[in-house]
Amino acid sequence: MSTLTRETTETRVRLTLRAARPDDERPAVDTGEPFLDHMLQTFARYAGLHLAVEARGDLRHHLVEDVSIALGMALRRETPPACTRFGAALVPMDDALVQGAVDLGGRSWYEGTLPDSLAEHAFRSFADNAALNLHLIVHRGRNRHHVVEAAVKALGLALRQALAPGDAVFSTKGAVRVDWEEGT
């Protein structure tokens, strides 16, 4: 389980993430932004993650950005070295059809076509801080809420696959090791 507090002059985020959650557990999310709360709860449920978030911010943009950064940082720490690594999902939701794919190989990249710039920024901030490769393809959708929610569900389902236990490190490089020296 990873718990972190991220505090700036604009926001305060306290987030706890664990890579597994009981099926009957409801994510505990309170950001003061109902749509963000709904998306975080949806993400945790579809990804099969235990998630608790308490956050406040001066502006919606800052709040969404910093929660996404904290969530990415926590997921990076919770990603096991021997997991399936790759995942993909196609999610229909009313008028929306969104495909998501992830690679937990330690290199960040985001490519998306969402109709909402703040959602795009949130997914990019998450991918950068989780050090994962994320592709979201909107095949169709007119309602922005439906498109964004289908993208969150697709990401969650893809992560559920990618985080599944694996019996080996799936990389031609083997496990990547980084040693930090004190004082640098």
OpenMM code with the backbone's topology and positions (N, CA, C; nanometers):
from openmm import Vec3, app, unit

residues = "MET SER THR LEU THR ARG GLU THR THR GLU THR ARG VAL ARG LEU THR LEU ARG ALA ALA ARG PRO ASP ASP GLU ARG PRO ALA VAL ASP THR GLY GLU PRO PHE LEU ASP HIS MET LEU GLN THR PHE ALA ARG TYR ALA GLY LEU HIS LEU ALA VAL GLU ALA ARG GLY ASP LEU ARG HIS HIS LEU VAL GLU ASP VAL SER ILE ALA LEU GLY MET ALA LEU ARG ARG GLU THR PRO PRO ALA CYS THR ARG PHE GLY ALA ALA LEU VAL PRO MET ASP ASP ALA LEU VAL GLN GLY ALA VAL ASP LEU GLY GLY ARG SER TRP TYR GLU GLY THR LEU PRO ASP SER LEU ALA GLU HIS ALA PHE ARG SER PHE ALA ASP ASN ALA ALA LEU ASN LEU HIS LEU ILE VAL HIS ARG GLY ARG ASN ARG HIS HIS VAL VAL GLU ALA ALA VAL LYS ALA LEU GLY LEU ALA LEU ARG GLN ALA LEU ALA PRO GLY ASP ALA VAL PHE SER THR LYS GLY ALA VAL ARG VAL ASP TRP GLU GLU GLY THR".split()
positions = [
    Vec3(0.0844, -0.1166, 0.0000),
    Vec3(0.0000, 0.0000, 0.0000),
    Vec3(0.0895, 0.1237, 0.0000),
    Vec3(0.0532, 0.2204, -0.0816),
    Vec3(0.1274, 0.3461, -0.0880),
    Vec3(0.0365, 0.4609, -0.0473),
    Vec3(0.0851, 0.5436, 0.0441),
    Vec3(0.0134, 0.6634, 0.0862),
    Vec3(0.1062, 0.7816, 0.0665),
    Vec3(0.0543, 0.8856, 0.0041),
    Vec3(0.1357, 1.0053, -0.0141),
    Vec3(0.0505, 1.1286, 0.0064),
    Vec3(0.1174, 1.2350, 0.0473),
    Vec3(0.0549, 1.3661, 0.0562),
    Vec3(0.1337, 1.4573, -0.0357),
    Vec3(0.0619, 1.5206, -0.1272),
    Vec3(0.1218, 1.6163, -0.2202),
    Vec3(0.0600, 1.7514, -0.1885),
    Vec3(0.1469, 1.8465, -0.1521),
    Vec3(0.0973, 1.9771, -0.1106),
    Vec3(0.1716, 2.0861, -0.1858),
    Vec3(0.0955, 2.1795, -0.2428),
    Vec3(0.1516, 2.2977, -0.3077),
    Vec3(0.0777, 2.4189, -0.2511),
    Vec3(0.1102, 2.5369, -0.3003),
    Vec3(0.0348, 2.6553, -0.2577),
    Vec3(-0.1059, 2.6533, -0.3169),
    Vec3(-0.1292, 2.5675, -0.4177),
    Vec3(-0.2587, 2.5618, -0.4854),
    Vec3(-0.3465, 2.4442, -0.4423),
    Vec3(-0.2835, 2.3340, -0.4010),
    Vec3(-0.3600, 2.2130, -0.3703),
    Vec3(-0.3008, 2.1366, -0.2525),
    Vec3(-0.3851, 2.0496, -0.1981),
    Vec3(-0.3412, 1.9513, -0.0989),
    Vec3(-0.4094, 1.8210, -0.1343),
    Vec3(-0.3301, 1.7180, -0.1590),
    Vec3(-0.3819, 1.5866, -0.1971),
    Vec3(-0.3246, 1.4824, -0.1024),
    Vec3(-0.4116, 1.4025, -0.0431),
    Vec3(-0.3702, 1.2850, 0.0347),
    Vec3(-0.4335, 1.1650, -0.0345),
    Vec3(-0.3491, 1.0698, -0.0745),
    Vec3(-0.3951, 0.9576, -0.1556),
    Vec3(-0.3338, 0.8277, -0.1056),
    Vec3(-0.4166, 0.7249, -0.0961),
    Vec3(-0.3713, 0.5905, -0.0611),
    Vec3(-0.4147, 0.4967, -0.1727),
    Vec3(-0.3218, 0.4130, -0.2174),
    Vec3(-0.3489, 0.3185, -0.3258),
    Vec3(-0.2900, 0.1831, -0.2901),
    Vec3(-0.3675, 0.0796, -0.3141),
    Vec3(-0.3201, -0.0572, -0.2980),
    Vec3(-0.3614, -0.1335, -0.4230),
    Vec3(-0.2744, -0.2202, -0.4715),
    Vec3(-0.2962, -0.2877, -0.5985),
    Vec3(-0.4082, -0.3910, -0.5975),
    Vec3(-0.4697, -0.4166, -0.4857),
    Vec3(-0.5826, -0.5097, -0.4828),
    Vec3(-0.6855, -0.4573, -0.3841),
    Vec3(-0.8107, -0.4831, -0.4136),
    Vec3(-0.9173, -0.4412, -0.3226),
    Vec3(-1.0241, -0.5491, -0.3199),
    Vec3(-1.0888, -0.5649, -0.2060),
    Vec3(-1.2018, -0.6574, -0.1994),
    Vec3(-1.3132, -0.6094, -0.2928),
    Vec3(-1.3851, -0.7011, -0.3550),
    Vec3(-1.4911, -0.6653, -0.4502),
    Vec3(-1.5999, -0.5784, -0.3904),
    Vec3(-1.6251, -0.5914, -0.2600),
    Vec3(-1.7330, -0.5155, -0.1985),
    Vec3(-1.6880, -0.3802, -0.1423),
    Vec3(-1.5619, -0.3461, -0.1594),
    Vec3(-1.5099, -0.2191, -0.1078),
    Vec3(-1.5385, -0.1057, -0.2050),
    Vec3(-1.5902, 0.0026, -0.1540),
    Vec3(-1.6161, 0.1207, -0.2361),
    Vec3(-1.5006, 0.2194, -0.2162),
    Vec3(-1.4460, 0.2735, -0.3241),
    Vec3(-1.3389, 0.3726, -0.3095),
    Vec3(-1.3861, 0.4927, -0.2279),
    Vec3(-1.2992, 0.5445, -0.1430),
    Vec3(-1.3304, 0.6599, -0.0586),
    Vec3(-1.2664, 0.7835, -0.1203),
    Vec3(-1.3469, 0.8614, -0.1900),
    Vec3(-1.2943, 0.9754, -0.2649),
    Vec3(-1.3720, 1.1015, -0.2285),
    Vec3(-1.2986, 1.2081, -0.1937),
    Vec3(-1.3601, 1.3370, -0.1644),
    Vec3(-1.2662, 1.4477, -0.2101),
    Vec3(-1.2964, 1.5032, -0.3277),
    Vec3(-1.2150, 1.6118, -0.3817),
    Vec3(-1.2895, 1.7450, -0.3828),
    Vec3(-1.4189, 1.7398, -0.3518),
    Vec3(-1.4992, 1.8606, -0.3630),
    Vec3(-1.5491, 1.8858, -0.5039),
    Vec3(-1.5085, 1.8048, -0.5994),
    Vec3(-1.5524, 1.8131, -0.7396),
    Vec3(-1.6282, 1.6849, -0.7724),
    Vec3(-1.7609, 1.6877, -0.7805),
    Vec3(-1.8391, 1.5660, -0.7998),
    Vec3(-1.7987, 1.4820, -0.9221),
    Vec3(-1.7710, 1.5451, -1.0365),
    Vec3(-1.7338, 1.4671, -1.1549),
    Vec3(-1.5987, 1.3986, -1.1348),
    Vec3(-1.5031, 1.4681, -1.0755),
    Vec3(-1.3725, 1.4081, -1.0473),
    Vec3(-1.3877, 1.2919, -0.9495),
    Vec3(-1.4686, 1.3091, -0.8457),
    Vec3(-1.4948, 1.1999, -0.7514),
    Vec3(-1.5512, 1.0784, -0.8248),
    Vec3(-1.6486, 1.1017, -0.9105),
    Vec3(-1.7122, 0.9940, -0.9873),
    Vec3(-1.6102, 0.9220, -1.0756),
    Vec3(-1.5231, 0.9973, -1.1422),
    Vec3(-1.4243, 0.9352, -1.2316),
    Vec3(-1.3199, 0.8556, -1.1524),
    Vec3(-1.2769, 0.9070, -1.0375),
    Vec3(-1.1792, 0.8346, -0.9556),
    Vec3(-1.2398, 0.7062, -0.8982),
    Vec3(-1.3644, 0.7132, -0.8534),
    Vec3(-1.4318, 0.5931, -0.8035),
    Vec3(-1.4478, 0.4901, -0.9152),
    Vec3(-1.4846, 0.5362, -1.0326),
    Vec3(-1.5008, 0.4478, -1.1480),
    Vec3(-1.3673, 0.3845, -1.1858),
    Vec3(-1.2633, 0.4655, -1.1907),
    Vec3(-1.1291, 0.4149, -1.2234),
    Vec3(-1.0876, 0.3043, -1.1267),
    Vec3(-1.1013, 0.3297, -0.9962),
    Vec3(-1.0584, 0.2320, -0.8954),
    Vec3(-1.1376, 0.1021, -0.9079),
    Vec3(-1.2683, 0.1123, -0.9291),
    Vec3(-1.3521, -0.0069, -0.9399),
    Vec3(-1.3120, -0.0905, -1.0615),
    Vec3(-1.2947, -0.0268, -1.1770),
    Vec3(-1.2619, -0.1004, -1.2995),
    Vec3(-1.1193, -0.1538, -1.2978),
    Vec3(-1.0282, -0.0821, -1.2327),
    Vec3(-0.8886, -0.1276, -1.2248),
    Vec3(-0.8684, -0.2312, -1.1150),
    Vec3(-0.9655, -0.2446, -1.0238),
    Vec3(-0.9514, -0.3384, -0.9129),
    Vec3(-0.8534, -0.2894, -0.8074),
    Vec3(-0.8512, -0.1583, -0.7859),
    Vec3(-0.7574, -0.0973, -0.6927),
    Vec3(-0.8289, -0.0442, -0.5690),
    Vec3(-0.7632, -0.0532, -0.4541),
    Vec3(-0.8088, 0.0167, -0.3342),
    Vec3(-0.7628, 0.1612, -0.3506),
    Vec3(-0.8552, 0.2546, -0.3372),
    Vec3(-0.8197, 0.3957, -0.3535),
    Vec3(-0.8919, 0.4791, -0.2494),
    Vec3(-0.8161, 0.5655, -0.1836),
    Vec3(-0.8720, 0.6654, -0.0936),
    Vec3(-0.8068, 0.7987, -0.1290),
    Vec3(-0.8886, 0.9002, -0.1504),
    Vec3(-0.8377, 1.0327, -0.1874),
    Vec3(-0.9128, 1.1392, -0.1095),
    Vec3(-0.8375, 1.2294, -0.0480),
    Vec3(-0.8908, 1.3531, 0.0089),
    Vec3(-0.8109, 1.4648, -0.0551),
    Vec3(-0.8800, 1.5571, -0.1215),
    Vec3(-0.8069, 1.6627, -0.1912),
    Vec3(-0.8894, 1.7904, -0.1970),
    Vec3(-0.8189, 1.9015, -0.1975),
    Vec3(-0.8789, 2.0328, -0.2160),
    Vec3(-0.7820, 2.1170, -0.2972),
    Vec3(-0.8398, 2.2106, -0.3740),
    Vec3(-0.7557, 2.2974, -0.4544),
    Vec3(-0.8211, 2.4314, -0.4784),
    Vec3(-0.7392, 2.5264, -0.5215),
    Vec3(-0.7911, 2.6606, -0.5466),
    Vec3(-0.8701, 2.6667, -0.6772),
    Vec3(-0.8271, 2.5934, -0.7785),
    Vec3(-0.8937, 2.5897, -0.9088),
    Vec3(-0.9174, 2.4445, -0.9494),
    Vec3(-1.0215, 2.4210, -1.0255),
    Vec3(-1.0512, 2.2857, -1.0740),
    Vec3(-0.9319, 2.2280, -1.1500),
    Vec3(-0.8713, 2.3082, -1.2375),
    Vec3(-0.7568, 2.2624, -1.3168),
    Vec3(-0.6432, 2.2129, -1.2269),
    Vec3(-0.6069, 2.2920, -1.1267),
    Vec3(-0.4980, 2.2541, -1.0360),
    Vec3(-0.5324, 2.1274, -0.9590),
    Vec3(-0.6566, 2.1174, -0.9138),
    Vec3(-0.7004, 2.0005, -0.8383),
    Vec3(-0.6915, 1.8739, -0.9243),
    Vec3(-0.7474, 1.8779, -1.0440),
    Vec3(-0.7448, 1.7615, -1.1337),
    Vec3(-0.6009, 1.7231, -1.1675),
    Vec3(-0.5192, 1.8216, -1.1979),
    Vec3(-0.3790, 1.7959, -1.2320),
    Vec3(-0.3042, 1.7301, -1.1163),
    Vec3(-0.3152, 1.7859, -0.9964),
    Vec3(-0.2379, 1.7337, -0.8831),
    Vec3(-0.2879, 1.5986, -0.8346),
    Vec3(-0.4178, 1.5743, -0.8424),
    Vec3(-0.4691, 1.4410, -0.8097),
    Vec3(-0.4162, 1.3396, -0.9116),
    Vec3(-0.4139, 1.3766, -1.0386),
    Vec3(-0.3617, 1.2869, -1.1429),
    Vec3(-0.2136, 1.2568, -1.1226),
    Vec3(-0.1372, 1.3572, -1.0846),
    Vec3(0.0055, 1.3384, -1.0557),
    Vec3(0.0229, 1.2427, -0.9382),
    Vec3(-0.0502, 1.2670, -0.8290),
    Vec3(-0.0393, 1.1815, -0.7099),
    Vec3(-0.0814, 1.0385, -0.7406),
    Vec3(-0.1887, 1.0226, -0.8170),
    Vec3(-0.2355, 0.8882, -0.8531),
    Vec3(-0.1309, 0.8153, -0.9365),
    Vec3(-0.0692, 0.8844, -1.0304),
    Vec3(0.0366, 0.8243, -1.1117),
    Vec3(0.1569, 0.7842, -1.0280),
    Vec3(0.1972, 0.8718, -0.9372),
    Vec3(0.3120, 0.8412, -0.8504),
    Vec3(0.2845, 0.7174, -0.7646),
    Vec3(0.1643, 0.7084, -0.7092),
    Vec3(0.1294, 0.5941, -0.6254),
    Vec3(0.1220, 0.4660, -0.7073),
    Vec3(0.0651, 0.4735, -0.8277),
    Vec3(0.0569, 0.3529, -0.9112),
    Vec3(0.1960, 0.3046, -0.9498),
    Vec3(0.2843, 0.3969, -0.9807),
    Vec3(0.4219, 0.3578, -1.0157),
    Vec3(0.4865, 0.2784, -0.9018),
    Vec3(0.4640, 0.3247, -0.7808),
    Vec3(0.5215, 0.2569, -0.6651),
    Vec3(0.4566, 0.1206, -0.6404),
    Vec3(0.3293, 0.1068, -0.6747),
    Vec3(0.2548, -0.0172, -0.6499),
    Vec3(0.2660, -0.1194, -0.7633),
    Vec3(0.3279, -0.0815, -0.8746),
    Vec3(0.3396, -0.1740, -0.9876),
    Vec3(0.4461, -0.2793, -0.9577),
    Vec3(0.4065, -0.4074, -0.9543),
    Vec3(0.5045, -0.5125, -0.9247),
    Vec3(0.5972, -0.5357, -1.0436),
    Vec3(0.7224, -0.5770, -1.0190),
    Vec3(0.8158, -0.5985, -1.1292),
    Vec3(0.7750, -0.7151, -1.2202),
    Vec3(0.7107, -0.8157, -1.1637),
    Vec3(0.6655, -0.9300, -1.2444),
    Vec3(0.5137, -0.9255, -1.2537),
    Vec3(0.4649, -0.8569, -1.3546),
    Vec3(0.3216, -0.8502, -1.3798),
    Vec3(0.3003, -0.8717, -1.5288),
    Vec3(0.1781, -0.8839, -1.5695),
    Vec3(0.1477, -0.9087, -1.7102),
    Vec3(0.2007, -0.7958, -1.7989),
    Vec3(0.2076, -0.6766, -1.7494),
    Vec3(0.2655, -0.5572, -1.8095),
    Vec3(0.1764, -0.4886, -1.9127),
    Vec3(0.1125, -0.5626, -2.0010),
    Vec3(0.0310, -0.5029, -2.1066),
    Vec3(-0.1171, -0.5276, -2.0793),
    Vec3(-0.2012, -0.4330, -2.1200),
    Vec3(-0.3453, -0.4504, -2.1090),
    Vec3(-0.4161, -0.3624, -2.2091),
    Vec3(-0.5342, -0.4070, -2.2506),
    Vec3(-0.6139, -0.3297, -2.3459),
    Vec3(-0.7611, -0.3590, -2.3238),
    Vec3(-0.8452, -0.2600, -2.3541),
    Vec3(-0.9892, -0.2769, -2.3389),
    Vec3(-1.0622, -0.1839, -2.4349),
    Vec3(-1.1774, -0.2294, -2.4789),
    Vec3(-1.2670, -0.1515, -2.5638),
    Vec3(-1.3976, -0.1360, -2.4860),
    Vec3(-1.4386, -0.0111, -2.4604),
    Vec3(-1.5556, 0.0135, -2.3753),
    Vec3(-1.6619, 0.0937, -2.4513),
    Vec3(-1.7815, 0.0344, -2.4657),
    Vec3(-1.8948, 0.1110, -2.5173),
    Vec3(-1.9710, 0.1730, -2.4013),
    Vec3(-2.0138, 0.2956, -2.4177),
    Vec3(-2.0980, 0.3603, -2.3161),
    Vec3(-2.1923, 0.4554, -2.3885),
    Vec3(-2.3145, 0.4134, -2.4035),
    Vec3(-2.4146, 0.4896, -2.4775),
    Vec3(-2.3603, 0.5257, -2.6160),
    Vec3(-2.3452, 0.6544, -2.6459),
    Vec3(-2.2974, 0.6971, -2.7778),
    Vec3(-2.1465, 0.6846, -2.7941),
    Vec3(-2.0735, 0.6584, -2.6867),
    Vec3(-1.9262, 0.6573, -2.6888),
    Vec3(-1.8717, 0.5160, -2.7046),
    Vec3(-1.7609, 0.5080, -2.7755),
    Vec3(-1.6845, 0.3836, -2.7882),
    Vec3(-1.5373, 0.4219, -2.7799),
    Vec3(-1.4704, 0.3795, -2.6717),
    Vec3(-1.3326, 0.4196, -2.6455),
    Vec3(-1.2468, 0.2966, -2.6200),
    Vec3(-1.1300, 0.2974, -2.6793),
    Vec3(-1.0329, 0.1896, -2.6625),
    Vec3(-0.9140, 0.2432, -2.5839),
    Vec3(-0.8677, 0.1644, -2.4868),
    Vec3(-0.7519, 0.2019, -2.4071),
    Vec3(-0.6501, 0.0900, -2.4053),
    Vec3(-0.5233, 0.1269, -2.4068),
    Vec3(-0.4153, 0.0284, -2.4001),
    Vec3(-0.3033, 0.0855, -2.3142),
    Vec3(-0.2426, -0.0021, -2.2311),
    Vec3(-0.1333, 0.0402, -2.1440),
    Vec3(-0.0164, -0.0566, -2.1527),
    Vec3(0.1010, -0.0019, -2.1247),
    Vec3(0.2240, -0.0791, -2.1092),
    Vec3(0.2915, -0.0256, -1.9843),
    Vec3(0.3106, -0.1123, -1.8861),
    Vec3(0.3712, -0.0720, -1.7592),
    Vec3(0.5223, -0.0887, -1.7618),
    Vec3(0.5838, -0.0720, -1.8771),
    Vec3(0.7262, -0.0959, -1.8943),
    Vec3(0.8193, 0.0110, -1.8407),
    Vec3(0.7694, 0.1158, -1.7778),
    Vec3(0.8557, 0.2148, -1.7150),
    Vec3(0.8879, 0.3365, -1.7999),
    Vec3(0.8286, 0.3452, -1.9175),
    Vec3(0.8500, 0.4635, -2.0024),
    Vec3(0.7166, 0.5333, -2.0208),
    Vec3(0.7149, 0.6621, -1.9931),
    Vec3(0.5883, 0.7341, -2.0026),
    Vec3(0.5637, 0.7829, -2.1448),
    Vec3(0.4379, 0.7711, -2.1850),
    Vec3(0.3907, 0.8246, -2.3123),
    Vec3(0.2400, 0.8309, -2.3031),
    Vec3(0.1833, 0.9375, -2.3541),
    Vec3(0.0380, 0.9468, -2.3630),
    Vec3(0.0005, 0.9908, -2.5025),
    Vec3(-0.0958, 0.9220, -2.5582),
    Vec3(-0.1524, 0.9595, -2.6873),
    Vec3(-0.3030, 0.9437, -2.6736),
    Vec3(-0.3761, 1.0515, -2.6984),
    Vec3(-0.5201, 1.0443, -2.6831),
    Vec3(-0.5921, 1.1395, -2.7756),
    Vec3(-0.7219, 1.1176, -2.7877),
    Vec3(-0.8052, 1.2002, -2.8750),
    Vec3(-0.9337, 1.2398, -2.8030),
    Vec3(-0.9239, 1.2763, -2.6768),
    Vec3(-1.0434, 1.3091, -2.5990),
    Vec3(-1.0942, 1.4488, -2.6325),
    Vec3(-1.2269, 1.4693, -2.6231),
    Vec3(-1.2855, 1.5989, -2.6578),
    Vec3(-1.2829, 1.7009, -2.5436),
    Vec3(-1.1961, 1.6810, -2.4458),
    Vec3(-1.1912, 1.7682, -2.3296),
    Vec3(-1.0447, 1.7918, -2.2921),
    Vec3(-1.0004, 1.9168, -2.2961),
    Vec3(-0.8582, 1.9459, -2.2725),
    Vec3(-0.8148, 1.9150, -2.1292),
    Vec3(-0.9031, 1.9334, -2.0317),
    Vec3(-0.8656, 1.9022, -1.8935),
    Vec3(-0.8518, 1.7507, -1.8746),
    Vec3(-0.9386, 1.6729, -1.9368),
    Vec3(-0.9259, 1.5266, -1.9309),
    Vec3(-0.7960, 1.4823, -1.9977),
    Vec3(-0.7636, 1.5407, -2.1114),
    Vec3(-0.6369, 1.5099, -2.1797),
    Vec3(-0.5190, 1.5374, -2.0865),
    Vec3(-0.5226, 1.6520, -2.0202),
    Vec3(-0.4152, 1.6913, -1.9288),
    Vec3(-0.4057, 1.5945, -1.8109),
    Vec3(-0.5213, 1.5518, -1.7598),
    Vec3(-0.5238, 1.4579, -1.6472),
    Vec3(-0.4618, 1.3243, -1.6869),
    Vec3(-0.5007, 1.2701, -1.8021),
    Vec3(-0.4461, 1.1417, -1.8465),
    Vec3(-0.2954, 1.1518, -1.8732),
    Vec3(-0.2520, 1.2633, -1.9322),
    Vec3(-0.1085, 1.2824, -1.9594),
    Vec3(-0.0298, 1.2930, -1.8276),
    Vec3(-0.0804, 1.3698, -1.7324),
    Vec3(-0.0138, 1.3840, -1.6021),
    Vec3(-0.0055, 1.2494, -1.5308),
    Vec3(-0.1134, 1.1722, -1.5378),
    Vec3(-0.1153, 1.0386, -1.4781),
    Vec3(-0.0109, 0.9489, -1.5437),
    Vec3(-0.0104, 0.9418, -1.6763),
    Vec3(0.0833, 0.8543, -1.7491),
    Vec3(0.2280, 0.8938, -1.7215),
    Vec3(0.2563, 1.0236, -1.7226),
    Vec3(0.3933, 1.0705, -1.6974),
    Vec3(0.4414, 1.0285, -1.5592),
    Vec3(0.3576, 1.0420, -1.4587),
    Vec3(0.3993, 1.0133, -1.3217),
    Vec3(0.3913, 0.8665, -1.2856),
    Vec3(0.3127, 0.7891, -1.3590),
    Vec3(0.3081, 0.6439, -1.3392),
    Vec3(0.4166, 0.5751, -1.4207),
    Vec3(0.4828, 0.6499, -1.5092),
    Vec3(0.5833, 0.5957, -1.6008),
    Vec3(0.5247, 0.4791, -1.6803),
    Vec3(0.4075, 0.5059, -1.7391),
    Vec3(0.3447, 0.4048, -1.8226),
    Vec3(0.3105, 0.4633, -1.9579),
    Vec3(0.2884, 0.3747, -2.0507),
    Vec3(0.2513, 0.4073, -2.1868),
    Vec3(0.1005, 0.3939, -2.1952),
    Vec3(0.0298, 0.4999, -2.2323),
    Vec3(-0.1160, 0.4993, -2.2375),
    Vec3(-0.1645, 0.5540, -2.3707),
    Vec3(-0.2470, 0.4743, -2.4356),
    Vec3(-0.3111, 0.5168, -2.5600),
    Vec3(-0.4617, 0.5087, -2.5410),
    Vec3(-0.5318, 0.6175, -2.5724),
    Vec3(-0.6776, 0.6216, -2.5674),
    Vec3(-0.7278, 0.6642, -2.7047),
    Vec3(-0.8107, 0.5804, -2.7643),
    Vec3(-0.8643, 0.6083, -2.8972),
    Vec3(-1.0157, 0.6191, -2.8870),
    Vec3(-1.0678, 0.7348, -2.9227),
    Vec3(-1.2120, 0.7549, -2.9245),
    Vec3(-1.2610, 0.7171, -3.0641),
    Vec3(-1.3319, 0.6060, -3.0721),
    Vec3(-1.3864, 0.5622, -3.2006),
    Vec3(-1.5109, 0.6411, -3.2382),
    Vec3(-1.5910, 0.6762, -3.1353),
    Vec3(-1.7085, 0.7600, -3.1578),
    Vec3(-1.7583, 0.8127, -3.0243),
    Vec3(-1.8420, 0.9139, -3.0309),
    Vec3(-1.9025, 0.9706, -2.9106),
    Vec3(-1.9323, 1.1174, -2.9289),
    Vec3(-2.0527, 1.1569, -2.8899),
    Vec3(-2.0934, 1.2979, -2.8986),
    Vec3(-2.0976, 1.3627, -2.7609),
    Vec3(-2.1321, 1.2869, -2.6601),
    Vec3(-2.1458, 1.3400, -2.5254),
    Vec3(-2.0102, 1.3335, -2.4553),
    Vec3(-1.9554, 1.4495, -2.4177),
    Vec3(-1.8219, 1.4528, -2.3551),
    Vec3(-1.8145, 1.3711, -2.2277),
    Vec3(-1.9187, 1.3764, -2.1461),
    Vec3(-1.9221, 1.2979, -2.0224),
    Vec3(-1.9078, 1.1496, -2.0553),
    Vec3(-1.9824, 1.1009, -2.1516),
    Vec3(-1.9769, 0.9595, -2.1883),
    Vec3(-1.8402, 0.9209, -2.2436),
    Vec3(-1.7819, 1.0079, -2.3254),
    Vec3(-1.6503, 0.9785, -2.3827),
    Vec3(-1.5445, 0.9713, -2.2726),
    Vec3(-1.5429, 1.0689, -2.1834),
    Vec3(-1.4432, 1.0700, -2.0759),
    Vec3(-1.4642, 0.9503, -1.9831),
    Vec3(-1.5880, 0.9216, -1.9472),
    Vec3(-1.6130, 0.8079, -1.8590),
    Vec3(-1.5754, 0.6754, -1.9254),
    Vec3(-1.6051, 0.6596, -2.0543),
    Vec3(-1.5646, 0.5378, -2.1251),
    Vec3(-1.4122, 0.5263, -2.1288),
    Vec3(-1.3415, 0.6396, -2.1416),
    Vec3(-1.1947, 0.6382, -2.1405),
    Vec3(-1.1425, 0.5951, -2.0038),
    Vec3(-1.2038, 0.6449, -1.8965),
    Vec3(-1.1634, 0.6068, -1.7611),
    Vec3(-1.1855, 0.4569, -1.7400),
    Vec3(-1.2988, 0.4064, -1.7859),
    Vec3(-1.3281, 0.2635, -1.7723),
    Vec3(-1.2305, 0.1797, -1.8553),
    Vec3(-1.2009, 0.2244, -1.9763),
    Vec3(-1.1061, 0.1512, -2.0608),
    Vec3(-0.9678, 0.1484, -1.9966),
    Vec3(-0.9245, 0.2616, -1.9414),
    Vec3(-0.7964, 0.2654, -1.8706),
    Vec3(-0.7990, 0.1703, -1.7519),
    Vec3(-0.9054, 0.1743, -1.6734),
    Vec3(-0.9158, 0.0869, -1.5570),
    Vec3(-0.9082, -0.0598, -1.5937),
    Vec3(-0.9841, -0.1016, -1.6938),
    Vec3(-0.9836, -0.2422, -1.7356),
    Vec3(-0.8479, -0.2834, -1.7924),
    Vec3(-0.7859, -0.1940, -1.8694),
    Vec3(-0.6525, -0.2238, -1.9241),
    Vec3(-0.5505, -0.2381, -1.8114),
    Vec3(-0.5582, -0.1514, -1.7110),
    Vec3(-0.4664, -0.1620, -1.5968),
    Vec3(-0.4904, -0.2893, -1.5167),
    Vec3(-0.6158, -0.3290, -1.5019),
    Vec3(-0.6464, -0.4530, -1.4303),
    Vec3(-0.5734, -0.5706, -1.4972),
    Vec3(-0.5771, -0.5743, -1.6301),
    Vec3(-0.5048, -0.6796, -1.7043),
    Vec3(-0.3547, -0.6684, -1.6844),
    Vec3(-0.3025, -0.5470, -1.7011),
    Vec3(-0.1576, -0.5257, -1.6965),
    Vec3(-0.0989, -0.5527, -1.5583),
    Vec3(-0.1755, -0.5260, -1.4536),
    Vec3(-0.1271, -0.5465, -1.3170),
    Vec3(-0.1413, -0.6905, -1.2684),
    Vec3(-0.2083, -0.7740, -1.3463),
    Vec3(-0.2260, -0.9144, -1.3069),
    Vec3(-0.0893, -0.9790, -1.2866),
    Vec3(-0.0785, -1.0659, -1.1861),
    Vec3(0.0506, -1.1302, -1.1596),
    Vec3(0.1030, -1.2049, -1.2819),
    Vec3(0.2310, -1.1888, -1.3048),
    Vec3(0.2993, -1.2619, -1.4109),
    Vec3(0.4114, -1.3428, -1.3494),
    Vec3(0.4579, -1.4414, -1.4210),
    Vec3(0.5640, -1.5265, -1.3648),
    Vec3(0.7020, -1.4844, -1.4118),
    Vec3(0.7095, -1.3741, -1.4862),
    Vec3(0.8390, -1.3282, -1.5364),
    Vec3(0.8324, -1.1779, -1.5620),
    Vec3(0.9483, -1.1173, -1.5773),
    Vec3(0.9570, -0.9779, -1.6185),
    Vec3(0.9512, -0.9777, -1.7705),
    Vec3(0.8487, -0.9146, -1.8284),
    Vec3(0.8313, -0.9146, -1.9729),
    Vec3(0.9071, -0.7990, -2.0369),
    Vec3(1.0363, -0.8199, -2.0589),
    Vec3(1.1200, -0.7199, -2.1238),
    Vec3(1.2468, -0.7868, -2.1718),
    Vec3(1.2923, -0.7490, -2.2897),
    Vec3(1.4201, -0.8006, -2.3383),
    Vec3(1.5358, -0.7444, -2.2568),
    Vec3(1.5102, -0.6355, -2.1805),
    Vec3(1.6124, -0.5751, -2.0951),
    Vec3(1.6219, -0.6445, -1.9599),
    Vec3(1.5232, -0.7294, -1.9283),
    Vec3(1.5159, -0.7853, -1.7936),
    Vec3(1.4620, -0.6794, -1.6998),
    Vec3(1.4762, -0.6990, -1.5711),
    Vec3(1.4320, -0.5996, -1.4736),
    Vec3(1.5270, -0.4801, -1.4777),
    Vec3(1.4708, -0.3611, -1.4835),
    Vec3(1.5527, -0.2399, -1.4841),
    Vec3(1.5836, -0.2035, -1.3405),
    Vec3(1.7098, -0.1785, -1.3123),
    Vec3(1.7523, -0.1441, -1.1765),
    Vec3(1.8128, -0.0049, -1.1774),
    Vec3(1.7716, 0.0767, -1.0840),
    Vec3(1.8261, 0.2109, -1.0684),
    Vec3(1.8694, 0.2261, -0.9233),
    Vec3(1.9934, 0.2651, -0.9005),
    Vec3(2.0439, 0.2902, -0.7661),
    Vec3(2.0728, 0.4394, -0.7520),
    Vec3(2.0155, 0.5008, -0.6492),
    Vec3(2.0382, 0.6416, -0.6227),
    Vec3(2.1498, 0.6567, -0.5221),
    Vec3(2.2378, 0.7526, -0.5463),
    Vec3(2.3445, 0.7810, -0.4525),
    Vec3(2.3001, 0.8908, -0.3584),
    Vec3(2.3414, 0.8798, -0.2339),
    Vec3(2.3047, 0.9806, -0.1342),
    Vec3(2.3603, 1.1168, -0.1756),
    Vec3(2.2797, 1.2201, -0.1520),
    Vec3(2.3253, 1.3564, -0.1769),
    Vec3(2.3123, 1.4014, -0.3208),
    Vec3(2.2515, 1.3191, -0.4071),
    Vec3(2.2364, 1.3645, -0.5478),
    Vec3(2.0931, 1.3854, -0.5827),
] * unit.nanometer
topology = app.Topology()
chain = topology.addChain("A")
for resn in residues:
    res = topology.addResidue(resn, chain)
    for name in ("N", "CA", "C"):
        topology.addAtom(name, app.Element.getBySymbol(name[0]), res)
